[in-house]
Amino acid sequence: MDVLIESTRSFEKELGRLSEDEKAAAVKKINDCASLFPTRKADVYRKLRRLPLLSDINGYESSLYTLKISQKLRVILAVDEDPIFGQVIFTLFRVVKHDDLDKAYKGVAESLYQGLLHHKRETAPFS
């Protein structure tokens, strides 16, 4: 299984603002998760924490997680498994202080799921 790591501009910008020690710790934790995923996927998911969405997304399950880097630092990321292509994609959205986690997580969730958060589930009519 291939593991791809993608990052957003927000993540890169926030990572650049961290101290060298914080930056090194974040990169190491992310790389550790990515390298473990093909053989110890359950262990990786135990390190991640899925935060609940404030609104229903039409029965879909969010792929957003947080990864604890240190007592004060968290990474908001998505984990998307693609069995057809035999790969998993880690998309890094934000790296934030623990105190800012809820606000940052809400912002990422709203931007990703805006179409699902504001539309009720509709059923297609049968003819």
Solvent accessible surface area in square Angstrom, and as a share of the most:
residue,aa,sasa,rsa
1,M,112,0.50
2,D,92,0.48
3,V,40,0.23
4,L,74,0.37
5,I,74,0.37
6,E,88,0.39
7,S,48,0.31
8,T,43,0.25
9,R,219,0.80
10,S,51,0.33
11,F,6,0.03
12,E,90,0.40
13,K,128,0.54
14,E,24,0.11
15,L,20,0.10
16,G,52,0.50
17,R,164,0.60
18,L,23,0.11
19,S,60,0.39
20,E,128,0.57
21,D,119,0.61
22,E,49,0.22
23,K,54,0.23
24,A,64,0.50
25,A,39,0.30
26,A,0,0.00
27,V,64,0.37
28,K,128,0.54
29,K,82,0.35
30,I,8,0.04
31,N,73,0.38
32,D,51,0.26
33,C,2,0.01
34,A,10,0.07
35,S,84,0.54
36,L,36,0.18
37,F,2,0.01
38,P,60,0.38
39,T,116,0.67
40,R,126,0.46
41,K,84,0.35
42,A,58,0.45
43,D,34,0.18
44,V,0,0.00
45,Y,64,0.24
46,R,173,0.63
47,K,97,0.41
48,L,14,0.07
49,R,143,0.52
50,R,94,0.34
51,L,13,0.07
52,P,109,0.68
53,L,38,0.19
54,L,143,0.71
55,S,54,0.35
56,D,96,0.50
57,I,5,0.03
58,N,29,0.15
59,G,58,0.56
60,Y,141,0.54
61,E,132,0.59
62,S,8,0.05
63,S,29,0.19
64,L,0,0.00
65,Y,17,0.06
66,T,5,0.03
67,L,5,0.02
68,K,94,0.40
69,I,11,0.06
70,S,49,0.31
71,Q,137,0.61
72,K,143,0.61
73,L,2,0.01
74,R,28,0.10
75,V,0,0.00
76,I,0,0.00
77,L,2,0.01
78,A,5,0.04
79,V,8,0.04
80,D,62,0.32
81,E,71,0.32
82,D,37,0.19
83,P,117,0.74
84,I,152,0.77
85,F,149,0.62
86,G,29,0.28
87,Q,35,0.16
88,V,0,0.00
89,I,38,0.19
90,F,1,0.01
91,T,24,0.14
92,L,8,0.04
93,F,28,0.12
94,R,65,0.24
95,V,5,0.03
96,V,11,0.06
97,K,84,0.36
98,H,83,0.37
99,D,135,0.70
100,D,76,0.40
101,L,7,0.04
102,D,111,0.57
103,K,170,0.72
104,A,6,0.05
105,Y,10,0.04
106,K,95,0.40
107,G,38,0.36
108,V,11,0.07
109,A,5,0.04
110,E,78,0.35
111,S,72,0.47
112,L,80,0.40
113,Y,28,0.11
114,Q,114,0.51
115,G,41,0.40
116,L,57,0.28
117,L,31,0.16
118,H,141,0.63
119,H,117,0.52
120,K,175,0.74
121,R,155,0.57
122,E,152,0.68
123,T,126,0.73
124,A,82,0.63
125,P,128,0.81
126,F,203,0.85
127,S,164,1.06
